[in-house]
C-alpha cells in the first residue's frame, strides 16, 4: 500500500515528506494548510501519520484496518447518513459508521484492496472533508470555524436589526398613513439589507441542502433552505410588482430574524458540542507536537513527536506533557497523572521509574528514555477506548436517526399540502404557512436528544478517570438491579505481599521462592505478581529463577512449567497442584502451592487488604437499591472474610471461570440485570456475559476488552458514581425526547393554522435544539458524588 503513494503529489501538497528537525511538526502541523475537498489525499496514506488514527489487525487471516477520522461540514443525522452511504458500497470497505453529534467516522477497510486516501476523495466529492482528529480539533481549526460562525451571525443580526427598523412603521401605523412611495422605499431598503443575509449568512444552509439534493437525499437543511429561498423570492417579487399575484406582504423581517435565530442556535450548538465531546478532544490534543530529542553529541534538537523511536532520549520542560511512555533519567520528576487516576494530586517519580504519555511534568526539565510510542502507550489505549465511545451510536440514537430521514420527507409533503390548502383560503398567507411548517418541524432536537446527553456524561466521567467504552452501557446501567464483584484485585488490593512460607524437607526457602517467581513472572494474577516481586528481591538467585522450555497458565487455577531436563513445576491452588491443603488453610489469607515431580514443595501465604473505599462503595450501591454479590475463585474462608468486611449481600466462593459464568447466567435467568466488576484474566467471560461490566484500570487486557467501562484510578466507589451518572443521563434523555415530542405536538398545529409566522418558527426550532443541548450539559455541571452521598444520608436517617 505504501509503495503506491506517489511522492511528487504529496510533496507539492505539503512539502517534502522528510522531516525538518527545526520546523517539522508532522504532516498536519499548524504551519501547513488544512486539506480541502480538492486536495491530494495521498498524505493520509503516509504510515507515520496513520499511526495516529489507524489500527491494523488480522481477521480470519486477512488484513483489516480501522480508522477514526473527523468529518467536517456535518450538521445533522442526514449528513451522517450521506457519508455512510458514500462509503459502504466501495470496494474494500467492510463498514462505515458516523456519529452525528461528534462528527466522527469509524471505517473498517481492507488495505489490500483500497487506501484511506481513496475513501477520503470519495467523501470529498460529496462535499465533506475527512481529517485526522488532531488536525480537525487543532486550535487553529477551532478558531477558524468559530470565526466563520461569528461573522455569519454578526451579519445576520446586524441586518435583521436594520430590517426591523424599516419594517416597524408598517406595524405601528394604519393602512394608508405611509405614502406609497415611502413605503416602497422602505421595502427596497429591506430588500438590499436581506441580500447579505441570504447570500452570505445563509450559505451553510444552501450548501448543505444542495449537497444532499445532488445525491437524491433530504437533509435537515433542505426544508430550512427552501423556506429561506421561498420567503426571499416571493418578497422580492412583491417589491418588484406590488400589485402582482403574490399580494402586498413582504417577509424580509421574518426572513432575517429567522436566519439570525438559526445561526445563533447553531453557534451555541457548536460551542456546546465542543464541550460535549471535550473529554476526547482534550485527549487528542494532549500530546505535544514538538519535543526535544538528544543527538549523539549530547545536544538537544526540536523534532516532531511523530518522528521519535524507541530508545530516544527526550527532554520535557515544566508544563509540558510527556510524549511517550518511558523511564525517568533525571534524579526525580513531579508528575500530574490525572489522565490515569482522575485525581490531580502530583506524584514523584524517581530515576529509573516509569512515566506515561499524556501526564504532565510539573517541575523543572526532565530527561526521559522512550520505551513505548503511539498506540502502544497507555495514553494510546485510553484514546482508543474513547474513540470507540465517541463513534458508537446508542440504540435510542439509531432509532432517532431512522425516524429523522422519513420525517423530513413528511415535512416537505406537509408544507406543500398546507400551502395548497391555504392558497384556497387566502393566497397571501399560503406561503407564510408553508414556510413556517417547513421550519418548525425540522427534527434537530430529536436527533440530538440522546447523543448529546450520553456524550456529555461520558465526558464528565472521563474527567474523573472513568472511560465509557460503549455508550449503550449508559442505558443498561440505569436499569440494573445487582452488582457482582470479583474479590482479588477488585474489592481487595491487587498488590499482595508474601507472608509465611512452609517448605518440604530439604527444599531451601530461596530455591522454592525462586522457582515460584520464575513461573509467576509470566502471569498478571495478583498472587503471581506478588510472588514474582518477592523472587526479584532475593539476595542471591543461585538455584533460583529458572529458564522454562514452556509455561502454560490455566485461568483461575495456576501455572505449569516444563524444564529442559523433563522436570515440571506447578504453582497455584491445591487442587491444581494435586496436593492436599495444609492445616493453615483455615485462615482467611490466600495461599499458593508449589509442586514438582516429587509432590508438594512449598506453600506460600500472602496477605491482602480490603480497598479503603470498598465498604463505602457497597453501602452506596445498597442505598441505590442494588443487591451486591461477591463471586470469587478463592477459598470459602477468604471470600467470606472479605464479604463480611465490605458488607455484600451474597458470597459465592471457590468458583472456577466456568462456574462464574454459570452463576452469572443463573442470576440472569432469574431476571436479575447485573453489572460485573472484575480485573483478572479469568473474569473475561463473565464481563462479556454480564448485562454491563466494569474493569479496573490495572486489569488484564482481556478484562478491559470485554468491559463497558474502565475505571482508571481503581476506585471501587467509582462504580456507584457511574451508576448514578447513568441514571441521571437516562432521565435527561427522556426529558429531551419528551420535549422534542411536545414541541412538535404544539408547534405543528400552530403553524398549520397560521398562528406561527416564519420568524417565530425559526426561533422555536433553534430554541428547541439549544434547550436539548443545554439540558444535556447539566450532566457535566454537577458531579455524581453529591447524588451518591445524598442517597446515603437519606438511608441513614431512615
N, C-alpha and C positions, 0 to 999 in steps of 0.2 A: 504493500500500500504506500509506504513512504517513498519508494523509488518513483512512483507516478507523479509526485508533486514536483512540478516544474519550477526550477529555481528562479529564472528570469522574471515570470509574472509576480512571484512573491516579493522579489527584490524591488520591482517597480512599485508595488503596493505599499510596502512597509520598510523598504530599505534592506540592506544586506542582512541575511539571517545570522551571520557570525556576530557574536556579542562584542560590544564595545565596553570594556571594563569600566570606563569612566562614566558612560551615559546610559548604558543599556538597562532598561527596567522591564524587560520582557517584550514580546511582540505586541502586547496590548498596553504598553506604557502610556502614561498620560501625555507625553510629548508627541505621540502618534495619533492620527485622526481615527475616529470610530468607523467601523465598517458601515457601508450603506448597501442598499439592495442591488446596486450595480457593481459592487466590488468583486474582486477575485477572492473567493473564499478559501483558496488553497492554503492560506495561513492556518486555517483550522485543522489541517492535516499534519501540521508540524508536531512530532512526537513530544517535544519539550512542552508545548502549550497544552497538548491533550492530557498530560498528567494531571492538570487541574480540574478537568471536567469529564474525563472518560475513564471507565474501568473496563478491563478486558478479562474474560473468563472463557472457559470451555463448557459447552452444554451438549451432552451426547457426543462428545468427541469433536465437536465443531466449534470454531472460534465465534465468540459473541461479544460485542462491545455495548456498553450502556453509557450514554452521555446525558448530562443535565445542563441545559442551556436556558438563557433568558430570552423570551420572545418580546421584542419591542414593537410598539404600535397596537397592542391589545387593549381593549377597554371592557370586554364583556364575554359572556359564555359563548355567544355565537362566534366571536373571534377565535376562541379556543377550538371550537368545532371545525372552523375553516382550516386551521393549521394541522389539526389531527387528520382531517380528510386528505389534505395535500400530501401527507407523508405516508399514510397507512398502506397505500396501494403501490408504493415504489418498490422496485426490486431490491432485495437485501434488507428491507425494513421489517423487523419482527413485530414491533409495537410502537405506538407513539401516544403519549398522554400529556395533555396540557392542563395545568391548574389555573383557572381564570383569575382567581384572587391574587395569586403571587406571580402570574405570568411565567411560570417555569415549565419547561418541556423536558420530559424524560423519554428518550428514544433508544430503543434497543435495535442494533443493526449488525449486519454481517460484514466485517471488514474485508472479507474475500470477494464480496460482490459490489459493495458501494463504498463511498467515502463520506465523511461528515461534511466536506465542502460541497459535494453534490446535493446533499439534503438541504444545506443552508441556501444554496442557489434556488432550489425549488420553492422553499418558503419565501425567499426574497421576491420571487416572481408573483406571489400572492399579495405582496405589499407589506410584509413583516420582515423583521430582522432577527436573526439568531446570533446571540453574542454569549461568550463565556460570562458567567456572573461577575467575575472580578472586574471586567470592563463595564458591564451594564450597570453595576452597582457602585462604580467609582464615584468619587466626589465630583469630578468634573462633569460626568454624565448626569448625575443628580441635579447639579446646578443648572445645566443646560435645559433639562426637562422642566425644572421649576421656573426658569426664566421665561420659557415659551408660554407656559400655562399662565403666568402672571401677566405677561404682555397681552395675551388674548383677553384675559379677564379685565384688565385695565381699559382696553379699547372698548369692549362691550359695555362696561359700567359707565365710562365717560360719555359715550354716545347715547346710551339709554337715558341718562340724566338730561342731556340736551333735548332729546326727542320728547321726553315727558314734559319739558318746559314748553315746547312748541305745541304739544297736544293738549296742555292744560286748558287753554281758552275754550276749546270745544266742549269740555266737561262742565265748565262753570258758567257758561252763557246760554241764553235761549237761542233756538234756531232763528237765524236771520240777523242776529245782533252783530255778528262779524261780517264785514263786507266780503263779497265773494272773492275779490282779487287778493285781499289779505289772507283769507282762509286758504286759497290756493298757494300763496307764497309760503305759508307755514307748512303746508304739505310737501312742497318741493324741498324745503329745508330739512324736514324729517326724512325724506327720501335720500337726500345726499348723506345725511348722518348714518343712515342704515347701510349704506354701501360697505364701509369698512367692517361693520358687524357681520354682514352676510359673507363677504368675500375674503375676510381675514380671520376674524374671531371664530367664525363657524367652520373654518377649514377642516378641523379634525372630524367633524360630523360628516361632511360631504365625502372626505377621503375614505373614511371607513365604510360608508354606505355604498359608494361606487365600487370599492374593492369587493364587497360582498355580492353586489348585483352582477359584477362581471363573472363571478363564479357560481351564479344561479342560487345564491343564498340570501336569506333575510336576516340581517343583524339588528342589534338593538338601536343602532344609529340610523337605520333605514326609515322608520316612521318619524323620528326626530327630524331628519333631513328633509323628508317630504313636507312635514309641517312648516319648517322654516322657508323652504322654497316656494310652497304654495302661498303662504302668507305674504311673502315679498312680491311675488309676481302679480298676485291679484291686487295688492295695494298699489303697486306701480301702475297697473292698468287703470285703476281708479284715478290716480293722479294725472295720467295722460288723457283720460277721457272721463270726466266726472259724470257725464250723462249716459255712459255706456251700460251694458247689461249687468255689470258686477256691482251696481249700486253706488252709494256715496261714502261707504265706510272704508277707512284705512286702518291698518293694524300695525303700523310701524312701532308704536309704543309697546304693544304687546309682544311684537317680534323681538325688539331689542332687549326688553326686560326678560323675556323667555330665554334668550341666548345667555344673558348675564347670569341668570339663576342657574342654568345648566352648567356653565363654565365654573361658576362658584362652587357648585356641588361637586363637580369633577375634580377641581383643585383640592378641595378638602378631602375627597376620597383618595386622591393621590398621596396626600400627606398622611392620612390615616392608614393607607395600605403600606406605606413605608414603615410606619410604626408597627403595624400588624405583623409584617414579616421581618421586623427589625432584628430579631434574635439571629436569624440565619444571615441576614445582610451584614451585621457586625462581625459575625464569624468569618464570612468570606473576605472581609477587608482587614482582618486582624493581623495577618502575617505581613511583614514588611516587604515592599517591592525590591528594595536595595539593601544589601548588608555589606559589611567589611570582611574580606577574606584575607588571610595571611599568605603572602607569597613565600617562596623558598628562602628569600633573603631576609625574612622576618618583617618586611614592610607590609602594612595592610592596604588593600585596594578595594574600592567600591565595585561590586558586581551585582547582577540580577540574582535574586534569591533562587530563581529557577535554574541557574547555572551551577548551583552547589552540587557537590558529590560527597558520598560518604567518605569520611577521613579528613575533610577540610577543617580548618580552624577558623572560626569567625569571632569577631568582637562585637558585643552587643552593648550599646550605650544605655544609660539610665532612661527609663520611659519607653524604651523600645521592646517589641515582642521578640522572643526567640524564634528564629526562622525554621528550626528543625528540632527534633529530639536529639539530645546529646549529653555529653559528660562535661561537668564544670572543671575547667582547667585552672581557673583563678583560685585564690585562697577560699573565698566564700562568695555567695550570691544571695541577695534578698529578692525573693520571687513572689509575685502575685499569681496564684493558681486558681483563681475564681472560676476559670473556664472549666476546671475539672471537678471542683468541690462545691461550687455555688457560694462559697464563703470568701470574703475579700481579705481575710487575715493574712498578712505576709508570712512566708516561711523562709528559713535559712537553709541553703544547700551548700555543703562543704565540698572541697576539692575531691573529685572522684565520684560525687553523687550525680544523679540524673536530673535534668530539666526537660520540660516538654515544650513542643512547639505551641505558640499562641499564648503562653504565660509571659508576664511582663517582668522585666528587670527593674527593680525599684531603687537600686543604689547605683554605685559607680560602674564604670565599664567592666564587663565580664567576658573572659575568653572561654569559648566552648568548642569541644570537638564534636563534629557532626556524626551521628550514628544512624539516624533514620530520616528519610525525606518523603515529602508528598503524601500519598495515600497510605504509606506505611507508618506514619506517625500517629500518635494518639489524637492529635488535632484533626488529621485527615479522616480518622474513623468517626470522630464526632460530626464533622461536616457531612460525611456520607450519611450518617443517621438523620441529620436534619434535612438534607436534600430529599431523602425519601419521604419524610413527613410533609415537606412543603410542596411536593409534587403529587401526593396521593389525594384522590377525591373521595371524601366520605360518602356513605350511602345516600344521605339526605341531599348532599350537594349534587350527586349524579342525578338524582330524581328531579331536583330543581332545574338542572341544565336540560334534561329531557323535556320538561314541561315548557321551558322558555322558548325553544325553537318553534313548536307548533302554535304557541300562544301568540307569537309575533305575527304569524300569518293571519290568525283570527283578528288581531288588532287592525291590520290593514283592511280586511274584509268588513269589520265592524265600522271603521271610519268611512268606508265607501258607502255602506248602507245608510249610515247616519246622515252623510252628506246628501245622498239621493232623497231620503225621506224629508229632510228639512228644505230641500230645494222646492218640494211641492208646497210647503207651507210658507216659507219666507226665504227666497233665494239669497237675500242679503246676509242671513245668519248661517246658511248651509255650510259655507267653507269654514267659518269660525268654529262651528260644532265639530266638523270633520277633523280640523287641525287639533282641537282640544282633545278629542278621543285618541288621535294618533299619539299625542304627547303623554297624556296622563296614564295610559295603560302600559307604558314601557316597563317590562318586568325586571328592572335593575335590582330593586330591593329584594325580590325573590331569589335572584341568583347569588346575591351577596350574603343573604341571611345566615347560611350555615358556615361557609368557609371563613368569613370574617371573624366569627366567634371562635371557631376551633383554632384558627391560626393565632389569634390573639392569646388564647390560653396556652398554646404550645410555646409561644414566645415568652410569656410570663414564666412558665415552668422552666424553660431553658435558662433563663437568667438566674435561677436558683439551682442549676445543675441537674435538672431532670429533663432528659431528652425523650420526647414522644416520637417513636418510630412510625407509628400508624395512627393517623388522625381518627380512624374509625373506632379506636380504643376509647376515645372520649365518650362516645355514646354507650359502649359496652360497660365502661367503668361506672357510669351513672346508674346502672341497673343491677350491679352485683349485690349479693346478699351474704357473701362469705369471702374471707381471705385466708389462704393456705400458705403457711411459711415452711421453708426448709429450715434446718437448725444450724448446722455448722457453716460459719461464714455469713449467715443471714441474721439470725437472732443472736448468735454469738460472734465473737471476733474471728476474723479469718486468720489471725496470727496466733497460732498455738505455740506454747513453749514446752520443751522437754522437761519432764519431772523424773520420777523414779524409773530405774531400768532393772529388770530381772533377767538373769543370764543362765544359760545351761553350763554345767560344769565344764571347765576347760575353754570356754569362749571368752576372750578378753573384751572388756567394755568398748574400747576403741575400735576393735575389729568389727564387733557387731554393729556399732553405730555407723562405722564407715561403710559397711555393706548395705545397711538400710538407706544411708544417704545416697549411695550410688544408684540404687533403684529409684528412690523418691525424687531425684532431680528431674526426671522426665515427666512428672505429673504436676498438675495445678491444684490438686486437692489440698485443703489447708493442713491436714495431717502430714502429707508428703512434703509440703513446703517447710513445715516445722522441723522434720527430720533432716531434710536437705540442709537447712540452715545450721542445725546443730552439728552435722557432719563437717560443714565448712569451717567450723570453729575449733576443730580438733587440733591440739598442739602438734601432733605428728600424724601423717597419713600412711605410715608404713603398714602394709597389710590392710589399708582402708579402702578408699574409693577404687572400685574395680572397673574394668572395661568389659562390658557385656557384649556378646555377639548379637543378642536380640532381647528386647524388652517389650512385653505386652501388658496393657492395662485393661482390666475388666471394670467398667464403670461402677462405682459404688461398692466394690469388693476389695480390690487390691491390684498389685503388680507382680508379674513373674518375669525373671530374667534368666537367660541362658548364658552360661560362661563358655569360653572357647574350649575348655577341657571337658565339657559334657556335664558338669555340675549345674544345678539350678538353685535359685533363691526365690522365695516368695515373701511379700510384705503386704499385710492387710489385715482383714478380720480373721478371727479364729477359724471360722468355717472355711474361708478361702484358703488358708494356710494348712488346713487339715490337722489342726491341733486342738487340744482341749483348753477351755478357758481356765485362767488362774483364779485362785480364790480372791484376787484383788478386783475381780470384775464386779463385785457387789458395789463398788464405789461408782460415783457418777462420772468420774473423769473418763475421757476417751482413751482407748488403748489401741495399739498397733502391734502385730505379731510378726516375727521374723522366723522363717523356717527354711531348712535346706534339705539335702538328700538324707541327712541323719535324723530329721524331725525338727521339733521345736528348738529354736536357738536363742530367742530373746523376746521379752515383752517390754514395750515402751509405754509409759504412762505420760499423757500430755495434759496440760492444764489449759482450760479455756474460760473466758469470762463473757458474761452476757453483755451485749451492747448497752451503753448508757441510756439510750433513748428507746430501747426495745419495749420495756414495760409501759412507758408513756404512750408509745405508738399503739400498742394493743388496746390500752384503755381508750384512746381516741377512736379507734375503729369500733369498739363496742359501743361507745357513745353515739356513733353514727348509725347504730342499729345493725351492725355486721357481726356474724359469727366468725370466730377465729380458730384455726386448726394449726397444729404442728405436725408435719409429715416428715419423718426423719429415717435415715437408714441406720442410725446409731442404736445402741442397746436401750432396753426399756428404762434402766435406772438413769442413764444420762439424759434421755429425751424427757422423762417425767420431771427430772430436776429442773431442766430449763423451762419446761412448760409451766411448772408452778412458779418459777421465778418471774416470768413475764406475764402470767395470768391468762393464757389462752384457754379456750373452752374445751377443746378436744386435743388429744395427743395420740398419734399413731407412730409406733417405733419399729425398728428392725425391718424397714421397708426397702426392698431392692428397687432398682429403677422400674422393673416390670410391675411390682406391686404398687409403687407410687402412681403409675399410670392407671392401674386398675382401680385404686382408691378414688382418684380424681374422676374417672368415668362413672364410678358408682354414685358419687355425690351428684354429678350432673344428671344421672338417670333419675335421681330423687327430686329433680327440679331445682337444685342449688346452682346459682350462677356465681362462679367463683373467679377470683384473681389469685394467681400463683406468684409467690415471691421466692426466688432462688438465685444461686450463684455458681453451682457446680456443673461439671460435665454431665453428671447423672440426672440433672434437673431439666436437660434439654427436652426430652419427650413430654414431660408434664407441663412445661412452659408453653410448648406448642399446642397441647391439647386443651389447656385451660381457656375459659372464655376470654380472659385477658391476662397479661402477665407483666411482672417486673423483674429486671435483673439489676443487681448492684454493679457499680462501676468497675469493681475488680473482678467481675465474673468471668468465667471461661468464655472464649469467643462463641462457642456453640450456644451457651445460655443467652448471650446478648443477641445473637442472630435470631433466636426463637421468641424473644420477648417483644412486647409492645412498647414498654417504657424502660429506659436505662437510667438508674439513679447514680450519677457520677460520684457524689460525695459519700455514698454508702450509708446514709442515714435512714433508718427504718421509719422514722417519723414522716419522711417524705412520701411514703405510701399513703398515709392518711391525707397529707396535703394534696396529693394528686387526685384522690377520690373526691375531696371537697371541691377542688377546681373543676373536675369533670361534671359534677352535679350542677355547679354554677353555670358551666358552659352550656349544658343542655337546657337549663332554664332560659338563658339568653337566646339560644337558638329557637326555642318555642315562642318566646316573646317576639323575636324578629319575624318568624313565619306568620304568627297571628297578626302582627302589624301589617305585613305585606298583603295578607288576605283582606284585612279590614280596610286598608287604604283603597284597594281595587274595588271592594264591595260598595264603598261610599262614593268614590270619585267617578267611576264609570257611569253610573246613573246620572250624576250631576252633569257630566259632560254631555251625555246623550240628550238631556232635556234642555241644554243650552244655558245652564246656570254657572258654568265654569268657563271663563274666557281663556284663550291660549296662554296668556302670561301667568294666570293662576295655575293652569295645568302644569306649566314648566316649573313653577315654584313647588308644586306638590310632588312632582316626580323627583326633582333634585333633593327636596327635603326628606322624602321617604328613604331614599338611598343613604343620605347622610345620617338619618336617625338610626338606621340599621347598623352602620359602622360605629357611630358614637356609642350606641348601646353595647356593642361588642367590646369597645375599648374599656368599658367598666371592668372587664375581667383582668385588665393589666394594671388598673389603678389601685386595686386592693388585693393584697396577698391572701392566700388561703389560711394563714396561721390564725387570723382573728376568728374566722368561722369555726376552726377546729377547737380553739380554746373556749369560744362561746358555748359550743355544744357540751364540752366537758363541764363547764361551770353550771349549766342548766341541769345536767345529770347529777352532779354532786349536791346541788341544792335540793333536788327532788329526793 
